[in-house]
Amino acid sequence: MPRRLFALLLGLCAVTGCGVPSEERAVPETGASPKASARTIERAEAVQAFELLQQLDDAWRDRDCAAVEQLTTWAENTLGGRACEATRNGRPAPTREEYGDPEFFLPAEAGEDRWFVALAREPRPAYFLFVHEDERWRLAAGPIPADGGDAPEPRGGAVPSGDPSTGVKARLVPQRYLTYLTDPAGVSGVRFPKGDVAAELLAELGRRPGTVRPDRLTTDVRLLVGPQRALLLPGGGALVVHALEIEYRQRPGAGRSSLARPIYGKDDLRGFTGSVRAPELTGTEIVLLVTEITGEGKVSTVAVRRGLASLTTG
């Protein structure tokens, strides 16, 4: 697996910029949640919601999985479920940096679907998606560190906008990743720039089965179910926050009763399964992404984080 991609793990995907942080106004993208109250989000409320990151850090440090459950939703909830339980079996808890200097992108109109995106600039640019659910703010995704330290900065509202084509393009971004990663021959015509995280991941998916022989390894790539969020960029482009699931299934080769080369280390095996030996295993990883799509429809990954959400043996 490329070291560059792992360096982004738990640290982990979704931007640099100069000047004084400012609020960007947006229109909610997705449908309403019946349990949420329809009112505008003020900056003070976003600032208070951002502070729950410290509570979440404390919960991970204390291995308080009930608190992790309460403070998260969507991708972060998936990453905090069995992974949090695994820390009680000796798996190291994720080390999280203290993020600050946030800029908030808030919906301009009252809506029952309440969410906002924060772009923290310190200690390095990273995106966070917060969602109001069950009468409280929860972290849905983040941190998603900027890849390479340079990424476009949102200037408009949320997608869809007055230009319907921008909303259509943004909604298709996750599917383009799925098509690309499940089409190694490139028949579909979907392309990412050389050196893009998506291109590195595709190369890894093709290379990894050969690294575990005589074991057998199969892979399934899926979209992580849930509403995507998108912020407008100048020129009809957008930044899209979304996520993928990658499931690895590793089985022993012919004539063997256990794995010769498990793709996950002993800390992961012991934490998730209680044993360092595996007759076979199934691991599910979550890849959080922030993607730029230009007005011309070109896509590139601007932020990424990857984490192991589940590991079972059988």
TIMI-256241 format. One record per atom (N, C-alpha, C): residue in three letters; x, y, z. Coordinates in steps of 0.1 Angstrom, whole numbers, padded with zeros to 4 digits, always signed. Each point is the difference from the previous one (the first is absolute). Layout:
N
AlaXYZ
...
END
This chain:
314
Met+0008-0012+0000
Met-0008+0012+0000
Met+0009+0012+0000
Pro-0003+0011-0008
Pro+0008+0012-0001
Pro+0001+0006+0013
Arg+0013+0004+0004
Arg+0002+0006+0013
Arg-0007+0014+0001
Arg-0001+0006-0012
Arg-0007+0013+0001
Arg-0014-0001+0004
Leu-0007-0011-0005
Leu-0014-0001+0003
Leu-0002-0004+0015
Phe+0009-0008+0005
Phe-0001-0003+0015
Phe+0004+0011+0008
Ala+0008+0009-0005
Ala+0004+0012+0009
Ala-0012+0009+0003
Leu-0010-0002-0009
Leu-0012+0008+0002
Leu-0010-0007+0010
Leu+0003-0012+0004
Leu-0009-0008+0008
Leu-0002+0007+0014
Leu-0012+0001+0004
Leu-0004+0005+0013
Leu+0007+0014+0003
Gly+0004+0007-0010
Gly+0006+0012+0002
Gly-0008+0012-0006
Leu-0035-0023-0008
Leu+0014+0001-0004
Leu+0001+0004-0006
Cys-0010+0014-0034
Cys-0004+0002-0010
Cys-0008+0012+0002
Ala-0013+0015-0018
Ala-0008+0006+0001
Ala+0005+0013-0005
Val+0042+0044+0018
Val+0000+0009-0012
Val+0006+0012+0005
Thr+0008+0005-0007
Thr+0007+0011+0005
Thr-0006+0013-0005
Gly+0003+0011+0007
Gly-0005+0013-0005
Gly+0005+0011+0008
Cys+0000+0012-0005
Cys+0005+0012+0007
Cys-0011+0009+0004
Gly+0003+0009+0009
Gly-0010+0010+0004
Gly-0008-0004+0012
Val-0009+0009+0004
Val-0007-0002+0012
Val-0012-0009-0002
Pro-0002-0010+0008
Pro-0011-0010-0002
Pro-0014+0008-0001
Ser-0008-0005-0009
Ser-0013+0006-0001
Ser-0010-0010-0002
Glu-0013+0003+0001
Glu-0011-0009-0001
Glu-0004+0000-0015
Glu-0004-0012-0005
Glu-0006-0001-0013
Glu-0014-0005+0002
Arg-0009+0006-0007
Arg-0014-0003+0001
Arg-0004-0011-0010
Ala-0009-0009+0004
Ala-0003-0011-0009
Ala-0015-0003+0002
Val-0005-0009-0010
Val-0013-0005+0001
Val+0001-0015+0002
Pro-0007-0006+0010
Pro+0001-0014+0002
Pro-0002-0008-0012
Glu+0008-0011-0002
Glu-0001-0008-0012
Glu-0010-0011+0000
Thr-0002-0006+0012
Thr-0007-0013+0000
Thr-0014+0002+0007
Gly-0007-0010+0000
Gly-0014+0000+0006
Gly+0000+0003+0015
Ala-0011+0003+0005
Ala-0001+0003+0015
Ala-0001-0012+0008
Ser+0005+0002+0012
Ser-0001-0011+0011
Ser-0011+0004+0009
Pro-0010-0008+0002
Pro-0012+0003+0007
Pro+0002+0004+0015
Lys+0012-0005+0005
Lys+0003+0002+0014
Lys+0007+0013+0003
Ala+0004+0007-0011
Ala+0008+0012+0002
Ala-0009+0012+0000
Ser+0004+0011+0007
Ser-0008+0012+0000
Ser+0004+0009-0011
Ala-0009+0007-0007
Ala+0002+0008-0011
Ala+0004+0014+0004
Arg+0013+0003+0001
Arg+0005+0013+0004
Arg+0014+0002-0006
Thr+0003+0012-0002
Thr+0014+0003-0006
Thr+0011-0004+0010
Ile+0011-0002-0006
Ile+0012-0003+0008
Ile+0009+0013+0001
Glu+0001+0005+0012
Glu+0008+0011+0002
Glu+0015-0004+0003
Arg+0009+0010-0002
Arg+0014-0004+0002
Arg+0003-0004+0014
Ala-0006+0006+0010
Ala+0002-0004+0014
Ala-0004-0014+0002
Glu-0010-0005-0007
Glu-0004-0014+0002
Glu+0010-0009-0007
Ala+0006+0004-0011
Ala+0010-0008-0007
Ala+0013-0001+0009
Val+0003+0012+0006
Val+0012+0000+0008
Val-0002-0010+0012
Gln-0011+0000+0006
Gln-0003-0009+0011
Gln+0000-0015-0004
Ala-0005-0002-0012
Ala+0000-0014-0006
Ala+0014-0004-0002
Phe+0009+0009-0005
Phe+0014-0004-0003
Phe+0007-0004+0013
Glu-0004+0005+0011
Glu+0007-0003+0012
Glu-0003-0015+0005
Leu-0010-0006-0006
Leu-0002-0014+0004
Leu+0012-0009-0005
Leu+0009+0005-0008
Leu+0012-0008-0004
Leu+0008-0003+0012
Gln+0001+0009+0009
Gln+0008-0003+0013
Gln-0007-0011+0008
Gln-0014+0001+0000
Gln-0007-0011+0008
Gln+0003-0013-0007
Leu+0000+0000-0013
Leu+0002-0013-0007
Leu+0014-0005+0002
Asp+0010+0009+0000
Asp+0014-0004+0003
Asp+0001-0006+0014
Asp-0007+0006+0010
Asp+0000-0005+0013
Asp-0007-0014+0001
Ala-0011-0002-0008
Ala-0007-0013+0000
Ala+0009-0011-0006
Trp+0008+0003-0011
Trp+0009-0010-0005
Trp+0011-0003+0009
Arg+0005+0010+0007
Arg+0011-0002+0010
Arg-0004-0009+0011
Asp-0013+0003+0005
Asp-0005-0008+0011
Asp-0007-0013-0004
Arg+0001-0003-0014
Arg-0007-0012-0005
Arg-0015+0000+0004
Asp-0006+0011+0000
Asp-0014+0001+0004
Asp-0008-0001-0013
Cys-0003-0012-0004
Cys-0007-0003-0013
Cys-0014+0006-0001
Ala-0007+0000+0012
Ala-0013+0006+0000
Ala+0000+0015-0003
Ala+0010+0007+0005
Ala+0002+0014-0003
Ala+0003+0002-0015
Val+0009-0009-0005
Val+0003+0001-0015
Val-0012-0002-0008
Glu-0009-0009+0004
Glu-0012-0003-0007
Glu-0009+0013+0000
Gln-0001+0007+0011
Gln-0009+0011+0002
Gln+0005+0012-0008
Leu+0013+0001-0002
Leu+0006+0012-0006
Leu+0002-0001-0015
Thr-0003-0011-0005
Thr+0003-0002-0015
Thr-0012-0005-0007
Thr+0000+0001-0013
Thr-0010-0006-0009
Thr+0007-0003-0013
Trp-0007-0007-0009
Trp+0004-0003-0014
Trp+0014-0007+0000
Ala+0010+0006-0007
Ala+0013-0007-0001
Ala+0007-0001+0013
Glu+0000+0010+0008
Glu+0007+0000+0012
Glu-0006-0010+0010
Asn-0013-0002-0001
Asn-0007-0010+0009
Asn+0004-0014-0004
Thr+0002-0002-0013
Thr+0004-0013-0005
Thr+0014-0003+0004
Leu+0009+0011-0001
Leu+0014-0002+0004
Leu+0002-0001+0015
Gly-0010+0004+0008
Gly+0001+0000+0014
Gly-0007-0011+0007
Gly-0007-0009-0007
Gly-0007-0011+0006
Gly+0009-0011+0005
Arg+0002-0010-0009
Arg+0009-0011+0004
Arg+0014+0004+0002
Ala+0004+0011-0007
Ala+0014+0004+0002
Ala+0002+0006+0014
Cys-0010+0006+0006
Cys+0001+0005+0013
Cys+0001-0012+0010
Glu-0009-0010-0002
Glu+0001-0012+0008
Glu+0013-0007+0000
Ala+0007+0001-0012
Ala+0012-0007-0002
Ala+0011+0007+0009
Thr-0001+0013+0003
Thr+0010+0006+0008
Thr+0000-0006+0014
Arg-0011-0005+0004
Arg-0001-0006+0014
Arg+0007-0013+0000
Asn+0003-0006-0012
Asn+0008-0012+0000
Asn+0015+0002-0004
Gly+0004+0013+0002
Gly+0014+0003-0002
Gly+0004+0007-0013
Arg-0010+0001-0009
Arg+0003+0007-0013
Arg+0002+0015+0004
Pro+0010+0006-0005
Pro+0002+0015+0003
Pro-0011+0008-0004
Ala-0004+0010+0008
Ala-0011+0009-0004
Ala+0006+0010-0010
Pro-0008+0005-0009
Pro+0006+0010-0010
Pro+0005+0012+0007
Thr+0011+0005-0005
Thr+0006+0013+0006
Thr-0005+0011-0009
Arg-0007+0010+0007
Arg-0006+0010-0008
Arg+0006+0014+0004
Glu+0003+0008-0010
Glu+0006+0013+0003
Glu-0011+0009+0004
Glu+0005+0011+0007
Glu-0009+0010+0004
Glu-0002+0011-0011
Tyr-0012-0001-0006
Tyr-0002+0009-0012
Tyr-0006+0013+0005
Gly+0004+0011-0007
Gly-0004+0013+0003
Gly-0001+0010-0012
Asp-0003+0012+0003
Asp-0001+0010-0011
Asp-0010-0004-0011
Pro-0012-0004+0005
Pro-0010-0005-0010
Pro-0007+0011-0008
Glu-0004-0003-0012
Glu-0009+0008-0008
Glu-0013-0008-0002
Phe-0011+0007+0001
Phe-0013-0008+0000
Phe-0008+0004-0013
Phe-0005-0011-0006
Phe-0009+0002-0012
Phe-0014-0004+0005
Leu-0009+0010+0001
Leu-0013-0002+0007
Leu-0011+0001-0010
Pro-0011-0008+0002
Pro-0012+0002-0009
Pro-0006+0014+0003
Ala-0005+0007-0011
Ala-0005+0013+0002
Ala-0014+0000+0004
Glu-0008-0010-0003
Glu-0014-0001+0003
Glu-0003-0010+0011
Ala-0011+0002+0007
Ala-0004-0010+0009
Ala-0004-0013-0007
Gly+0003-0011+0006
Gly-0003-0013-0005
Gly+0000-0011+0010
Glu-0008-0010-0002
Glu+0000-0011+0010
Glu+0012-0009-0002
Asp+0007+0000-0012
Asp+0012-0007-0002
Asp+0011+0010+0004
Arg+0006-0001+0012
Arg+0009+0010+0005
Arg+0014-0006-0001
Trp+0009+0007-0007
Trp+0014-0005-0001
Trp+0009+0012-0003
Phe+0013-0002+0002
Phe+0009+0010-0005
Phe+0014-0006-0001
Val+0009+0006-0008
Val+0013-0005-0002
Val+0010+0010+0007
Ala+0010-0005+0007
Ala+0010+0009+0006
Ala+0013-0004-0007
Leu+0008+0010-0003
Leu+0013-0001-0005
Leu+0010+0005+0010
Ala+0007-0009+0007
Ala+0010+0004+0010
Ala+0013+0002-0006
Arg+0007+0011+0003
Arg+0013+0003-0007
Arg+0012-0004+0009
Glu-0002-0003+0012
Glu+0011-0003+0009
Glu-0003-0014+0007
Pro+0011-0009+0001
Pro+0014+0003-0004
Pro+0002-0002-0015
Arg-0010-0006-0007
Arg+0001-0001-0014
Arg-0014-0001-0005
Pro-0003+0005-0013
Pro-0014+0001-0004
Pro-0007-0014+0000
Ala-0012+0000+0005
Ala-0008-0012+0000
Ala-0015+0004+0001
Tyr-0008-0009-0007
Tyr-0014+0003+0000
Tyr-0007-0008+0011
Phe-0012+0005+0004
Phe-0009-0007+0010
Phe-0014+0002-0005
Leu-0008-0010+0001
Leu-0014+0001-0003
Leu-0008-0003+0013
Phe-0008+0010+0004
Phe-0009-0002+0012
Phe-0014+0000-0005
Val-0008-0009+0007
Val-0014-0002-0003
Val-0008+0000+0013
His-0011+0008+0000
His-0009+0000+0012
His-0010-0012-0001
Glu+0001-0009+0009
Glu-0008-0012+0000
Glu-0004-0004+0014
Asp-0013-0003+0002
Asp-0005-0004+0013
Asp+0003+0011+0010
Glu-0003+0012-0004
Glu+0000+0012+0009
Glu+0014+0003+0005
Arg+0011-0004-0007
Arg+0013+0004+0003
Arg+0009+0000-0012
Trp+0011+0008+0001
Trp+0010+0000-0010
Trp+0009-0012+0001
Arg+0003-0006-0011
Arg+0009-0012-0001
Arg+0010+0002-0011
Leu+0012-0006+0002
Leu+0010+0000-0011
Leu-0003-0011-0010
Ala-0002+0004-0012
Ala-0003-0010-0011
Ala+0012-0005-0007
Ala+0010+0009-0002
Ala+0012-0003-0007
Ala+0011+0010+0004
Gly+0012-0005+0003
Gly+0011+0009+0003
Gly+0008-0005+0012
Pro+0013+0004+0000
Pro+0006+0009-0010
Pro+0002-0007-0013
Ile-0001+0007-0011
Ile+0004-0005-0013
Ile+0011+0010-0005
Pro+0012-0004+0002
Pro+0012+0009-0003
Pro+0001+0003-0015
Ala+0004+0012-0003
Ala+0003+0004-0014
Ala+0011-0008-0006
Asp-0001-0006-0012
Asp+0011-0007-0006
Asp+0009+0009-0007
Gly+0013+0001+0005
Gly+0009+0008-0007
Gly+0000+0015+0005
Gly-0009+0003+0009
Gly+0001+0014+0006
Gly-0006+0011-0008
Asp-0006-0003-0012
Asp-0005+0010-0008
Asp-0013-0005-0006
Ala-0011+0008+0002
Ala-0013-0005-0006
Ala-0008+0013-0002
Pro-0010-0001-0009
Pro-0009+0011-0002
Pro-0008+0003+0012
Glu-0004+0013+0002
Glu-0008+0004+0011
Glu-0014+0004-0005
Pro-0011-0005+0007
Pro-0013+0003-0004
Pro-0003+0015+0001
Arg-0008+0005-0010
Arg-0003+0014-0001
Arg-0015+0002+0000
Gly-0008-0010-0003
Gly-0014+0002-0002
Gly-0008-0007+0011
Gly-0012-0004-0004
Gly-0009-0007+0010
Gly+0002-0015-0002
Ala-0011-0007+0004
Ala+0000-0015-0001
Ala-0006-0004-0013
Val+0003-0012-0004
Val-0006-0006-0012
Val-0013-0008+0004
Pro-0011+0001-0008
Pro-0001+0007-0013
Pro-0001+0015+0002
Ser+0003+0006-0011
Ser-0001+0015+0000
Ser-0010+0004-0011
Gly+0001+0013-0004
Gly-0008+0004-0011
Gly+0003-0007-0013
Asp+0012-0006-0001
Asp+0004-0007-0012
Asp-0002-0015+0002
Pro-0011-0006-0005
Pro-0003-0014+0002
Pro+0011-0009-0004
Ser+0008+0003-0010
Ser+0010-0009-0005
Ser+0011-0002+0010
Thr+0002+0011+0009
Thr+0011-0002+0010
Thr-0005-0010+0010
Gly-0012+0000+0004
Gly-0005-0010+0010
Gly+0000-0014-0006
Val-0003-0002-0013
Val+0001-0013-0006
Val+0014-0005+0000
Lys+0009+0009-0004
Lys+0015-0004+0000
Lys+0005-0004+0013
Ala-0004+0007+0011
Ala+0004-0003+0013
Ala-0005-0013+0005
Arg-0013-0003-0003
Arg-0006-0012+0005
Arg+0006-0012-0007
Leu+0006+0001-0012
Leu+0006-0011-0007
Leu+0014-0003+0005
Val+0006+0009+0008
Val+0014-0002+0003
Val+0003-0013+0007
Pro-0008-0004+0011
Pro+0003-0013+0006
Pro-0001-0012-0009
Gln-0009+0000-0010
Gln-0002-0011-0009
Gln+0012+0000-0009
Arg+0006+0011-0004
Arg+0012+0000-0008
Arg+0012-0007+0006
Tyr+0001+0002+0014
Tyr+0011-0007+0007
Tyr-0003-0015-0001
Leu-0013-0004+0003
Leu-0003-0014+0000
Leu+0003-0006-0014
Thr-0005+0007-0010
Thr+0003-0006-0014
Thr+0015-0001-0003
Tyr+0007+0010+0004
Tyr+0015+0000-0002
Tyr+0007-0011+0007
Leu-0004-0002+0013
Leu+0007-0010+0008
Leu-0004-0014-0003
Thr-0011-0002-0007
Thr-0005-0014-0003
Thr+0002-0002-0015
Asp+0008+0008-0007
Asp+0002-0001-0014
Asp+0015+0001-0003
Pro+0008-0010+0004
Pro+0015+0001-0002
Pro+0004+0001-0015
Ala-0008-0005-0009
Ala+0004+0001-0014
Ala-0003+0014-0006
Gly-0007+0009+0008
Gly-0003+0013-0005
Gly-0010+0001-0011
Val-0009-0010-0002
Val-0009+0000-0010
Val-0011+0011+0001
Ser-0003+0004+0012
Ser-0010+0010+0003
Ser+0004+0014-0005
Gly+0013+0002-0001
Gly+0005+0013-0004
Gly+0001+0010+0012
Val-0003-0004+0012
Val+0001+0009+0012
Val+0015+0001+0002
Arg+0005+0013+0002
Arg+0014+0002+0003
Arg+0003+0009+0012
Phe+0011-0002+0006
Phe+0005+0009+0011
Phe+0014+0004-0003
Pro+0005+0011+0004
Pro+0013+0005-0003
Pro+0011-0010+0005
Lys+0011-0001-0006
Lys+0011-0008+0004
Lys+0005+0005+0014
Gly+0001-0010+0009
Gly+0004+0004+0014
Gly-0012+0002+0009
Asp-0012+0001-0005
Asp-0012+0002+0008
Asp-0002-0012+0009
Val-0005+0002+0012
Val-0003-0010+0010
Val-0008-0012-0007
Ala-0010+0004-0008
Ala-0008-0011-0007
Ala+0009-0009-0008
Ala+0009+0007-0008
Ala+0009-0008-0008
Ala+0009-0009+0008
Glu+0005+0005+0011
Glu+0008-0008+0009
Glu-0008-0012+0006
Leu-0012+0003+0004
Leu-0008-0011+0005
Leu-0003-0011-0010
Leu-0003+0004-0012
Leu-0003-0009-0011
Leu+0013-0009-0002
Ala+0012+0006+0000
Ala+0012-0008-0001
Ala+0001-0010+0011
Glu-0003+0005+0012
Glu+0001-0009+0012
Glu-0009-0012-0001
Leu-0013+0003-0004
Leu-0009-0011-0001
Leu+0004-0011-0010
Gly+0007+0005-0011
Gly+0005-0010-0009
Gly+0013-0007+0004
Arg+0008+0006+0009
Arg+0013-0006+0004
Arg-0002-0008+0013
Arg-0009+0003+0008
Arg+0000-0006+0013
Arg-0003-0016+0000
Pro-0008-0005-0009
Pro-0001-0015+0001
Pro+0013-0007-0002
Gly+0009+0005-0008
Gly+0013-0006-0002
Gly+0009+0000+0012
Thr-0002+0010+0009
Thr+0008+0001+0012
Thr-0003-0010+0011
Val-0012-0007-0001
Val-0004-0009+0011
Val+0001-0015-0005
Arg+0005-0002-0012
Arg+0000-0014-0004
Arg+0009-0008+0009
Pro-0003-0013+0004
Pro-0010-0008-0007
Pro-0015+0002+0005
Asp-0002+0010+0008
Asp-0014+0003+0004
Asp-0007+0006-0012
Arg-0014-0001+0001
Arg-0008+0006-0011
Arg-0007+0012+0006
Leu-0001+0011-0008
Leu-0005+0012+0005
Leu-0010+0006-0011
Thr-0012+0002+0004
Thr-0010+0007-0009
Thr-0004+0013+0007
Thr-0005+0009-0009
Thr-0004+0014+0005
Thr-0013+0004-0006
Asp-0008+0007+0009
Asp-0012+0006-0004
Asp-0001+0014+0004
Val-0002+0009-0010
Val-0001+0015+0003
Val-0014+0004-0001
Arg-0005+0008+0010
Arg-0014+0004+0000
Arg+0000+0015+0004
Leu-0011+0006-0003
Leu-0003+0014+0006
Leu-0005-0001+0014
Leu+0005+0008+0009
Leu-0005+0000+0013
Leu-0014+0007+0000
Val-0010-0007+0004
Val-0014+0005+0000
Val-0001+0013+0008
Gly-0007+0010-0005
Gly-0002+0012+0007
Gly+0000+0012-0009
Pro-0006+0011+0005
Pro+0000+0012-0009
Pro+0013+0006-0002
Gln+0003+0004-0013
Gln+0013+0007-0002
Gln-0003+0015+0001
Arg+0011+0008+0002
Arg-0001+0014+0002
Arg+0010+0007-0010
Ala-0004+0011-0005
Ala+0008+0006-0010
Ala-0001+0015+0002
Leu+0012+0007-0002
Leu+0001+0015+0000
Leu+0005+0005-0013
Leu-0006+0011-0004
Leu+0003+0006-0013
Leu+0014+0006-0001
Leu+0006-0001-0012
Leu+0013+0006-0003
Leu-0003+0010-0011
Pro+0009+0009-0002
Pro-0001+0010-0012
Pro+0000-0008-0013
Gly-0007+0005-0009
Gly+0000-0006-0014
Gly-0009-0012-0002
Gly-0009-0002+0009
Gly-0009-0011-0001
Gly+0005-0013+0005
Gly+0010+0000+0008
Gly+0006-0012+0006
Gly-0006-0002+0014
Ala+0005-0010+0007
Ala-0005-0003+0013
Ala+0010-0009+0008
Leu+0000+0000+0013
Leu+0007-0009+0008
Leu-0011-0009+0006
Val+0003-0013-0001
Val-0010-0010+0004
Val+0006-0009+0011
Val-0007-0001+0012
Val+0004-0008+0011
Val-0007-0014-0001
His+0007-0011-0001
His-0006-0013-0002
His+0009-0010+0006
Ala-0004-0013-0001
Ala+0008-0011+0005
Ala-0002-0013-0007
Leu+0010-0009+0001
Leu+0000-0013-0006
Leu+0002-0011+0011
Glu-0005-0011-0003
Glu+0004-0012+0008
Glu+0008-0010-0008
Ile+0011-0005+0005
Ile+0008-0010-0007
Ile+0000-0012+0009
Glu-0005-0011-0005
Glu+0000-0013+0008
Glu+0010-0010-0006
Tyr+0010-0004+0008
Tyr+0009-0010-0004
Tyr-0004-0013+0006
Arg+0001-0011-0008
Arg-0003-0013+0005
Arg+0012-0009-0003
Gln+0007-0005+0010
Gln+0012-0007-0001
Gln-0002-0015+0005
Arg+0003-0009-0009
Arg-0001-0014+0003
Arg+0013-0008-0002
Pro+0003-0010+0007
Pro+0012-0008-0001
Pro+0000-0007-0014
Gly+0013-0002-0005
Gly+0001-0007-0012
Gly-0003-0015+0001
Ala+0001-0007-0011
Ala-0003-0014-0001
Ala+0009-0008+0010
Gly-0006-0009+0008
Gly+0008-0008+0009
Gly+0004+0006+0013
Arg-0005+0013+0002
Arg+0004+0007+0012
Arg-0013+0002+0009
Ser+0002+0000+0013
Ser-0011+0002+0009
Ser+0000+0014+0007
Ser+0011+0008-0003
Ser+0000+0013+0006
Ser+0008+0009-0010
Leu-0001+0013+0002
Leu+0006+0010-0009
Leu+0015+0000+0002
Ala+0006+0002-0011
Ala+0015+0001+0000
Ala+0004+0014+0002
Arg-0007+0009-0006
Arg+0004+0015+0000
Arg-0013+0008+0002
Pro-0004+0001+0012
Pro-0012+0009+0003
Pro+0003+0014-0004
Ile-0010+0007-0006
Ile+0002+0013-0005
Ile-0001+0010+0011
Tyr-0004-0004+0012
Tyr-0001+0009+0012
Tyr+0010-0005+0010
Gly+0005+0009+0008
Gly+0010-0003+0010
Gly-0006-0006+0013
Lys+0009-0004+0009
Lys-0004-0007+0012
Lys-0009+0009+0009
Asp+0003+0013+0001
Asp-0008+0009+0008
Asp-0014+0001-0004
Asp-0002+0000-0014
Asp-0014+0000-0005
Asp-0006-0013+0002
Leu+0007-0011-0003
Leu-0006-0013+0002
Leu-0004-0002+0015
Arg+0009+0003+0009
Arg-0003-0002+0014
Arg-0012+0009+0005
Gly+0000+0012-0005
Gly-0010+0010+0005
Gly-0014-0004-0005
Phe-0001-0004-0013
Phe-0013-0002-0006
Phe-0005-0015+0003
Thr+0010-0009+0001
Thr-0004-0014+0001
Thr+0004-0007+0012
Gly+0009+0006+0008
Gly+0005-0007+0012
Gly+0011-0010-0002
Ser+0005-0001-0013
Ser+0010-0010-0003
Ser+0009+0006-0010
Val+0013-0005+0000
Val+0010+0005-0010
Val+0001-0010-0012
Arg-0008-0011+0000
Arg+0000-0009-0010
Arg-0013+0000-0007
Ala+0000-0002-0013
Ala-0013+0001-0008
Ala-0001-0011-0010
Pro-0010-0009+0001
Pro-0002-0010-0010
Pro-0005+0007-0013
Glu-0006+0011+0001
Glu-0004+0008-0011
Glu-0005+0013+0006
Leu-0002+0011-0009
Leu-0004+0013+0006
Leu-0008+0008-0010
Thr-0008+0009+0005
Thr-0007+0009-0008
Thr+0001+0014+0007
Gly+0006+0009-0007
Gly+0002+0014+0005
Gly-0007+0010-0008
Thr-0006+0010+0006
Thr-0007+0011-0006
Thr+0007+0013+0003
Glu+0004+0007-0010
Glu+0006+0013+0002
Glu-0009+0011-0006
Ile+0001+0012+0007
Ile-0008+0011-0005
Ile+0010+0011-0005
Val-0003+0005-0012
Val+0008+0010-0006
Val-0008+0013-0001
Leu+0003+0010+0008
Leu-0007+0013-0001
Leu+0007+0009-0010
Leu-0008+0006-0008
Leu+0005+0008-0011
Leu-0006+0014-0001
Val+0008+0009-0004
Val-0006+0013-0005
Val+0006+0002-0014
Thr-0009+0001-0010
Thr+0003+0000-0014
Thr-0004+0013-0006
Glu+0009+0005-0009
Glu-0003+0012-0008
Glu-0005-0005-0014
Ile-0011+0006-0004
Ile-0005-0002-0014
Ile-0001+0014-0006
Thr+0007+0001-0011
Thr+0000+0014-0006
Thr-0013+0002-0009
Gly-0001+0012-0004
Gly-0012+0003-0009
Gly+0000-0008-0013
Glu+0012-0005-0004
Glu+0001-0008-0012
Glu-0001-0015+0003
Gly-0002-0003+0013
Gly-0003-0014+0004
Gly+0012-0009+0003
Lys+0012+0006+0001
Lys+0012-0007+0004
Lys+0000-0002+0015
Val+0004-0012+0005
Val+0000-0002+0014
Val+0014-0003+0005
Ser+0003+0004+0013
Ser+0013-0003+0006
Ser-0003+0000+0015
Thr+0008-0008+0007
Thr-0001-0001+0015
Thr+0008+0011+0006
Val-0006+0007+0009
Val+0007+0011+0007
Val+0003-0003+0015
Ala-0007-0010+0005
Ala+0002-0004+0014
Ala-0005-0014+0003
Val+0007-0007+0009
Val-0003-0014+0002
Val+0004-0005+0013
Arg-0007-0010+0005
Arg+0003-0007+0013
Arg-0005-0014-0001
Arg+0007-0009+0005
Arg-0003-0014-0001
Arg+0001-0007+0013
Gly-0009-0009+0004
Gly+0000-0007+0013
Gly-0006-0013-0001
Leu+0004-0009+0009
Leu-0005-0014+0001
Leu-0012+0001+0009
Ala-0012-0004-0005
Ala-0012+0000+0008
Ala-0004-0013+0006
Ser+0004-0011-0007
Ser-0005-0013+0005
Ser+0010-0011-0005
Leu+0002-0010+0009
Leu+0009-0011-0004
Leu-0006-0013+0007
Thr-0003-0010-0008
Thr-0005-0012+0006
Thr+0008-0012-0006
Thr+0000-0011+0008
Thr+0007-0012-0005
Thr-0010-0011+0001
Gly+0002-0011-0008
Gly-0009-0011+0000
Gly+0006-0013-0005
END
